[in-house]
Amino acid sequence: LNTGCVPSKALIRSARFLRRVRRAERLGVVGASAEVDFARIMGRVHRVIAEVEPHDSVERYTALGVEVIRGRARIVSPWSVEIDTPTGVRTLTSRAIVIATGAAPIVPDLPGLDRVRHVTSEDLWSITEKPERLLVLGGGPIGCELAQAFAGIGCRVTQVARSGILPKEDEDTIALIESALHEDGVRLLTHTRTLRCEVVDGEQRLVVSPGPGVHPDRDCGGGEEALPFDLLLCAIGRRARVTGLGLEALGIPLTPAGTIETNASLQTRYPNILACGDVVGPHQFTHVAAHQAWYAAVNGLFSGIKRFKVDNRVIPRVTFTDPEVAQVGLTERQARARGIAYEVTRYGLDDLDRAITETAAHGFVKVLTPPGKDRILGACIVGEHAGELLAEFTLAMKHGLGLERILGTIHPYPTWSEAAKYAAGNWKRAHAPQIALAWLARFHTWRRG
């Protein structure tokens, strides 16, 4: 609410509008212009936070019958929690305890970082003046979204990634997003080592050097390069909040990734102590945390009577760049790594009538299926409204519906949703029953005499 999805999407909306203004001539609009008022943009971000706040407020949960206590909590036994509150220490006992402490941005151990102005995705929203030169450290979804957004509102943005961007995505997706970042003015340095931060004659700089797999057009003589900036945004990932909770004293183990170790029912070493959300992982998404929360709550309430295993088979995700990247199920990269046989069906959004009418005919729909079968193993959409279009594939995968069912569903014309049907149509054409078609050809030839 305060530091994650809500403020970032509010900022992205402003950046997207400004991008449309700059490209207005593509729509036949000449002379369109807009002036960036950074303070007003950030003011809108905070107004959006305030408007959404009642959805996650203390008042809402109190009205639902939840007792909300503000303080710092520590588990002192398998059945009791000690809370330091402004009015003193309070101890609660319970049959079940759920740990849902989330994750925090990782601040890199970078020499000289304490000498320069740096923020993370959590405290970024407190800035009041536009950073003319923004340096984004990290190539994941958060780094890409914010790099493009700040470039969209007029900042000179340099993005540095240790390897490539969006490491979970397939090569075709990465290529499209790299192109979009370049078009928006982001200087993207991939396969780059960060060495240190320094201040020279009052100028803040990040010193980097090329790493393995550096792009051939990178020109810094193979040595060090100093990147000047006004603000450094650290977006290299998030780490589960597991310290200070009393886990060590109880011997509750962590995974190699630093998250709380649980079984398929989200139970820790102690069956009545459960955990959910980013503190468990492996998917750090709000909707996954909400999904896991149901299982943690129900398993806590009915402990010893009934236990439910978390259903993680169909997890959608969206990266809110422009174009958006939406994925559910397996990527090609994952299928190859797991040795899963698959075939790919593609539909280019440059063929979609609605996309053409909006001068947004770029991107694709890609569906993975077992060879010769229409069962969906995974779907990826890159394009405008990709996050909204993904829902149909997510629903189909969740309930075992194949591409044939999508093809047989009426989709209104002209809409973006037709992309799913056309992708299914491409699969059907590739698997047309040749013997039956040959027989029909002979039949109609005979009827024509």
LOFI-157868 format. One line per field, with one value per residue (C-alpha): residue number from 1; z, y, x. Coordinates in steps of 0.02 Angstrom, whole numbers, always signed. Layout:
N
k: c(NUM / ...) $
c3: c(Z / ...) $
c2: c(Y / ...) $
c1: c(X / ...) $
This chain:
449
k: c(1 / 2 / 3 / 4 / 5 / 6 / 7 / 8 / 9 / 10 / 11 / 12 / 13 / 14 / 15 / 16 / 17 / 18 / 19 / 20 / 21 / 22 / 23 / 24 / 25 / 26 / 27 / 28 / 29 / 30 / 31 / 32 / 33 / 34 / 35 / 36 / 37 / 38 / 39 / 40 / 41 / 42 / 43 / 44 / 45 / 46 / 47 / 48 / 49 / 50 / 51 / 52 / 53 / 54 / 55 / 56 / 57 / 58 / 59 / 60 / 61 / 62 / 63 / 64 / 65 / 66 / 67 / 68 / 69 / 70 / 71 / 72 / 73 / 74 / 75 / 76 / 77 / 78 / 79 / 80 / 81 / 82 / 83 / 84 / 85 / 86 / 87 / 88 / 89 / 90 / 91 / 92 / 93 / 94 / 95 / 96 / 97 / 98 / 99 / 100 / 101 / 102 / 103 / 104 / 105 / 106 / 107 / 108 / 109 / 110 / 111 / 112 / 113 / 114 / 115 / 116 / 117 / 118 / 119 / 120 / 121 / 122 / 123 / 124 / 125 / 126 / 127 / 128 / 129 / 130 / 131 / 132 / 133 / 134 / 135 / 136 / 137 / 138 / 139 / 140 / 141 / 142 / 143 / 144 / 145 / 146 / 147 / 148 / 149 / 150 / 151 / 152 / 153 / 154 / 155 / 156 / 157 / 158 / 159 / 160 / 161 / 162 / 163 / 164 / 165 / 166 / 167 / 168 / 169 / 170 / 171 / 172 / 173 / 174 / 175 / 176 / 177 / 178 / 179 / 180 / 181 / 182 / 183 / 184 / 185 / 186 / 187 / 188 / 189 / 190 / 191 / 192 / 193 / 194 / 195 / 196 / 197 / 198 / 199 / 200 / 201 / 202 / 203 / 204 / 205 / 206 / 207 / 208 / 209 / 210 / 211 / 212 / 213 / 214 / 215 / 216 / 217 / 218 / 219 / 220 / 221 / 222 / 223 / 224 / 225 / 226 / 227 / 228 / 229 / 230 / 231 / 232 / 233 / 234 / 235 / 236 / 237 / 238 / 239 / 240 / 241 / 242 / 243 / 244 / 245 / 246 / 247 / 248 / 249 / 250 / 251 / 252 / 253 / 254 / 255 / 256 / 257 / 258 / 259 / 260 / 261 / 262 / 263 / 264 / 265 / 266 / 267 / 268 / 269 / 270 / 271 / 272 / 273 / 274 / 275 / 276 / 277 / 278 / 279 / 280 / 281 / 282 / 283 / 284 / 285 / 286 / 287 / 288 / 289 / 290 / 291 / 292 / 293 / 294 / 295 / 296 / 297 / 298 / 299 / 300 / 301 / 302 / 303 / 304 / 305 / 306 / 307 / 308 / 309 / 310 / 311 / 312 / 313 / 314 / 315 / 316 / 317 / 318 / 319 / 320 / 321 / 322 / 323 / 324 / 325 / 326 / 327 / 328 / 329 / 330 / 331 / 332 / 333 / 334 / 335 / 336 / 337 / 338 / 339 / 340 / 341 / 342 / 343 / 344 / 345 / 346 / 347 / 348 / 349 / 350 / 351 / 352 / 353 / 354 / 355 / 356 / 357 / 358 / 359 / 360 / 361 / 362 / 363 / 364 / 365 / 366 / 367 / 368 / 369 / 370 / 371 / 372 / 373 / 374 / 375 / 376 / 377 / 378 / 379 / 380 / 381 / 382 / 383 / 384 / 385 / 386 / 387 / 388 / 389 / 390 / 391 / 392 / 393 / 394 / 395 / 396 / 397 / 398 / 399 / 400 / 401 / 402 / 403 / 404 / 405 / 406 / 407 / 408 / 409 / 410 / 411 / 412 / 413 / 414 / 415 / 416 / 417 / 418 / 419 / 420 / 421 / 422 / 423 / 424 / 425 / 426 / 427 / 428 / 429 / 430 / 431 / 432 / 433 / 434 / 435 / 436 / 437 / 438 / 439 / 440 / 441 / 442 / 443 / 444 / 445 / 446 / 447 / 448 / 449) $
c3: c(+0 / +58 / -28 / -158 / -292 / -257 / -269 / -410 / -519 / -484 / -544 / -695 / -744 / -750 / -850 / -972 / -1003 / -1039 / -1157 / -1253 / -1266 / -1339 / -1468 / -1505 / -1688 / -1714 / -1678 / -1794 / -1653 / -1691 / -1564 / -1407 / -1259 / -1071 / -934 / -793 / -617 / -511 / -347 / -414 / -482 / -313 / -229 / -335 / -285 / -103 / -136 / -217 / -65 / +48 / -59 / -58 / +126 / +195 / +106 / +221 / +373 / +558 / +559 / +426 / +517 / +684 / +606 / +547 / +727 / +725 / +873 / +803 / +917 / +866 / +926 / +899 / +924 / +968 / +985 / +1157 / +1156 / +1031 / +1105 / +1160 / +1083 / +1178 / +1110 / +1153 / +1142 / +1181 / +1345 / +1397 / +1364 / +1326 / +1310 / +1207 / +1203 / +1060 / +988 / +823 / +768 / +590 / +539 / +396 / +413 / +227 / +150 / +142 / -1 / -6 / +15 / -69 / +24 / -93 / -39 / -22 / -27 / +138 / +60 / -79 / -87 / -109 / -85 / -106 / -173 / +5 / +44 / -136 / -112 / +13 / -115 / -163 / -301 / -469 / -484 / -650 / -659 / -585 / -575 / -552 / -484 / -530 / -682 / -604 / -622 / -493 / -572 / -748 / -698 / -603 / -728 / -868 / -762 / -708 / -887 / -937 / -822 / -889 / -787 / -869 / -814 / -815 / -766 / -713 / -705 / -648 / -784 / -898 / -860 / -808 / -781 / -762 / -935 / -1106 / -1230 / -1345 / -1200 / -1140 / -1314 / -1324 / -1152 / -1187 / -1346 / -1251 / -1118 / -1250 / -1342 / -1181 / -1157 / -1025 / -1041 / -1002 / -946 / -929 / -876 / -772 / -608 / -479 / -393 / -278 / -250 / -239 / -230 / -340 / -337 / -262 / -396 / -344 / -453 / -466 / -532 / -638 / -753 / -889 / -832 / -928 / -1077 / -1094 / -1245 / -1390 / -1410 / -1231 / -1244 / -1089 / -1148 / -1051 / -890 / -761 / -800 / -682 / -693 / -618 / -532 / -419 / -341 / -333 / -325 / -258 / -333 / -326 / -239 / -73 / +79 / +199 / +368 / +488 / +620 / +791 / +787 / +908 / +774 / +826 / +1007 / +951 / +823 / +676 / +523 / +370 / +189 / +91 / +18 / +192 / +203 / +339 / +304 / +298 / +233 / +97 / +225 / +277 / +446 / +521 / +636 / +757 / +671 / +760 / +700 / +518 / +396 / +234 / +106 / +61 / +222 / +148 / -39 / -166 / -258 / -190 / -249 / -152 / -233 / -186 / -6 / -2 / -78 / +53 / +193 / +168 / +189 / +340 / +426 / +391 / +439 / +601 / +642 / +607 / +665 / +710 / +620 / +438 / +344 / +170 / +54 / -38 / -222 / -310 / -480 / -567 / -512 / -627 / -625 / -714 / -740 / -768 / -896 / -1059 / -1142 / -996 / -971 / -907 / -872 / -799 / -790 / -874 / -978 / -1116 / -1007 / -865 / -979 / -1053 / -881 / -819 / -976 / -1013 / -1194 / -1266 / -1422 / -1444 / -1522 / -1555 / -1605 / -1648 / -1582 / -1743 / -1819 / -1688 / -1753 / -1584 / -1563 / -1738 / -1704 / -1549 / -1635 / -1509 / -1626 / -1548 / -1439 / -1440 / -1356 / -1332 / -1268 / -1220 / -1238 / -1236 / -1413 / -1503 / -1356 / -1315 / -1127 / -1074 / -989 / -987 / -1069 / -1094 / -1157 / -1198 / -1247 / -1188 / -1060 / -1048 / -862 / -897 / -1044 / -939 / -832 / -966 / -978 / -788 / -772 / -909 / -826 / -653 / -713 / -843 / -997 / -1157 / -1308 / -1394 / -1260 / -1280 / -1468 / -1444 / -1332 / -1411 / -1385 / -1423 / -1573 / -1577 / -1409 / -1341 / -1271 / -1448 / -1441 / -1335 / -1461 / -1609 / -1519 / -1493 / -1677 / -1727 / -1623 / -1706 / -1881 / -1838 / -1780 / -1911 / -1944 / -2114 / -2149 / -2113 / -2218 / -2364 / -2350 / -2346 / -2499 / -2595 / -2529 / -2586 / -2753 / -2778 / -2730 / -2856 / -2987) $
c2: c(+0 / +132 / +83 / -52 / -85 / +64 / +209 / +130 / +101 / +279 / +346 / +229 / +299 / +476 / +420 / +325 / +479 / +585 / +450 / +458 / +647 / +635 / +509 / +599 / +626 / +439 / +469 / +619 / +745 / +884 / +1002 / +907 / +950 / +930 / +1006 / +895 / +956 / +829 / +890 / +872 / +699 / +642 / +729 / +624 / +468 / +506 / +547 / +377 / +295 / +388 / +336 / +153 / +155 / +112 / -57 / -102 / +8 / -31 / +35 / -89 / -238 / -178 / -166 / -345 / -399 / -405 / -339 / -238 / -204 / -86 / -139 / -250 / -434 / -583 / -765 / -823 / -998 / -1104 / -1033 / -856 / -690 / -545 / -371 / -210 / -77 / +110 / +70 / -73 / -257 / -366 / -555 / -650 / -838 / -934 / -1106 / -1045 / -910 / -846 / -756 / -634 / -509 / -489 / -437 / -283 / -211 / -271 / -132 / -189 / -198 / -72 / +27 / +211 / +189 / +280 / +435 / +458 / +491 / +324 / +255 / +92 / +59 / +89 / +262 / +325 / +397 / +526 / +626 / +796 / +855 / +770 / +688 / +750 / +602 / +440 / +284 / +123 / -25 / -189 / -271 / -356 / -305 / -165 / -93 / -99 / -26 / +121 / +154 / +172 / +272 / +401 / +414 / +445 / +596 / +674 / +605 / +549 / +368 / +244 / +65 / -55 / -242 / -373 / -494 / -461 / -385 / -488 / -649 / -756 / -712 / -786 / -707 / -640 / -551 / -476 / -412 / -317 / -238 / -189 / -103 / -13 / +48 / +113 / +201 / +290 / +352 / +232 / +196 / +10 / -69 / -257 / -382 / -247 / -256 / -120 / -78 / +71 / +237 / +395 / +583 / +682 / +873 / +863 / +745 / +576 / +432 / +244 / +158 / +4 / -113 / -232 / -408 / -572 / -564 / -374 / -302 / -269 / -86 / -49 / +68 / +99 / +27 / -132 / -41 / +61 / +186 / +319 / +350 / +518 / +530 / +637 / +491 / +306 / +186 / +14 / -115 / -276 / -381 / -408 / -511 / -595 / -509 / -648 / -562 / -511 / -628 / -758 / -891 / -933 / -969 / -1088 / -1172 / -1131 / -1160 / -1052 / -1105 / -1072 / -921 / -847 / -877 / -972 / -1159 / -1229 / -1384 / -1385 / -1329 / -1178 / -1255 / -1226 / -1345 / -1317 / -1366 / -1227 / -1093 / -1053 / -926 / -849 / -715 / -646 / -714 / -888 / -857 / -912 / -790 / -613 / -548 / -471 / -588 / -740 / -679 / -663 / -836 / -912 / -814 / -910 / -1076 / -1015 / -950 / -1104 / -1225 / -1128 / -1128 / -1313 / -1380 / -1564 / -1583 / -1539 / -1479 / -1403 / -1400 / -1237 / -1246 / -1162 / -1239 / -1083 / -921 / -771 / -624 / -456 / -334 / -162 / -95 / -23 / -143 / -251 / -427 / -554 / -736 / -887 / -1063 / -1118 / -1009 / -1088 / -1064 / -1163 / -1299 / -1327 / -1329 / -1460 / -1566 / -1543 / -1572 / -1428 / -1338 / -1152 / -1064 / -877 / -739 / -569 / -420 / -327 / -430 / -383 / -258 / -171 / -151 / -77 / +49 / +108 / +117 / -11 / -157 / -228 / -377 / -555 / -695 / -855 / -1017 / -1176 / -1342 / -1526 / -1585 / -1621 / -1573 / -1412 / -1417 / -1254 / -1271 / -1086 / -923 / -761 / -598 / -446 / -292 / -162 / -227 / -390 / -406 / -398 / -519 / -649 / -687 / -795 / -908 / -915 / -968 / -1099 / -1173 / -1174 / -1271 / -1381 / -1295 / -1310 / -1198 / -1282 / -1213 / -1038 / -1050 / -1102 / -952 / -797 / -643 / -470 / -377 / -273 / -304 / -347 / -508 / -578 / -605 / -761 / -831 / -796 / -880 / -1032 / -1023 / -1030 / -1187 / -1265 / -1226 / -1308 / -1464 / -1474 / -1656 / -1681 / -1849 / -1778 / -1623 / -1731 / -1834 / -1676 / -1608 / -1765 / -1759 / -1580 / -1614 / -1757 / -1647 / -1515 / -1652) $
c1: c(+0 / +123 / +285 / +248 / +119 / +6 / +131 / +231 / +76 / +17 / +184 / +182 / +11 / +80 / +231 / +120 / +14 / +168 / +230 / +66 / +80 / +255 / +192 / +29 / +74 / +53 / -132 / -142 / -133 / -9 / +67 / +19 / +128 / +132 / +239 / +302 / +269 / +361 / +290 / +113 / +149 / +213 / +67 / -50 / +46 / +14 / -169 / -188 / -108 / -230 / -379 / -329 / -281 / -455 / -440 / -295 / -325 / -330 / -509 / -564 / -494 / -559 / -732 / -713 / -683 / -493 / -397 / -251 / -103 / +36 / +207 / +358 / +320 / +429 / +379 / +436 / +361 / +264 / +103 / +145 / +197 / +273 / +235 / +326 / +190 / +193 / +104 / +216 / +248 / +97 / +94 / -33 / -61 / -139 / -168 / -96 / +26 / +48 / +207 / +173 / +315 / +348 / +514 / +622 / +727 / +907 / +1035 / +1196 / +1361 / +1440 / +1594 / +1555 / +1366 / +1347 / +1428 / +1300 / +1113 / +1027 / +851 / +757 / +583 / +519 / +587 / +589 / +415 / +474 / +575 / +502 / +619 / +644 / +814 / +881 / +1000 / +933 / +1039 / +941 / +1037 / +951 / +873 / +722 / +540 / +551 / +707 / +636 / +467 / +542 / +681 / +555 / +433 / +562 / +626 / +446 / +431 / +590 / +735 / +897 / +901 / +1043 / +1000 / +1137 / +1108 / +1233 / +1174 / +1027 / +858 / +706 / +804 / +647 / +581 / +617 / +736 / +599 / +516 / +680 / +720 / +555 / +574 / +755 / +697 / +559 / +680 / +800 / +657 / +608 / +786 / +849 / +1034 / +1039 / +1202 / +1185 / +1318 / +1399 / +1494 / +1468 / +1633 / +1605 / +1520 / +1623 / +1606 / +1726 / +1720 / +1547 / +1481 / +1410 / +1466 / +1447 / +1602 / +1567 / +1659 / +1599 / +1557 / +1545 / +1428 / +1439 / +1350 / +1471 / +1420 / +1475 / +1622 / +1723 / +1887 / +1861 / +1904 / +1811 / +1674 / +1608 / +1421 / +1367 / +1199 / +1092 / +999 / +1040 / +893 / +938 / +820 / +919 / +788 / +701 / +749 / +627 / +605 / +655 / +764 / +702 / +553 / +621 / +645 / +823 / +776 / +639 / +752 / +637 / +747 / +768 / +790 / +951 / +858 / +837 / +649 / +558 / +555 / +378 / +292 / +159 / +30 / +137 / +178 / +349 / +444 / +300 / +136 / +41 / +163 / +131 / +203 / +144 / +186 / +357 / +432 / +402 / +411 / +459 / +345 / +354 / +185 / +41 / -85 / +19 / +30 / -159 / -175 / -60 / -144 / -306 / -215 / -117 / -274 / -380 / -240 / -215 / -400 / -426 / -259 / -271 / -437 / -406 / -253 / -245 / -94 / -61 / -106 / +41 / +11 / -53 / +33 / +12 / +132 / +142 / +285 / +209 / +329 / +264 / +230 / +175 / +241 / +115 / +159 / +71 / +138 / +298 / +412 / +515 / +668 / +588 / +523 / +695 / +777 / +654 / +663 / +478 / +428 / +326 / +276 / +248 / +100 / +119 / +2 / +73 / -25 / +20 / -122 / -253 / -381 / -405 / -217 / -204 / -343 / -250 / -79 / -19 / +8 / +165 / +199 / +136 / +41 / +140 / +66 / +159 / +69 / +123 / +163 / -1 / -111 / -206 / -175 / -93 / +76 / +109 / +62 / +157 / +85 / +191 / +93 / -31 / -156 / -59 / -97 / -284 / -274 / -182 / -336 / -417 / -265 / -248 / -430 / -408 / -254 / -333 / -485 / -403 / -477 / -376 / -355 / -501 / -617 / -546 / -568 / -749 / -787 / -865 / -755 / -827 / -756 / -649 / -567 / -397 / -470 / -482 / -294 / -323 / -446 / -332 / -187 / -299 / -346 / -163 / -143 / -296 / -232 / -66 / -158 / -294 / -349 / -270 / -354 / -527 / -491 / -435 / -595 / -701 / -611 / -656 / -835 / -867 / -781 / -904 / -1052 / -1001 / -1005) $
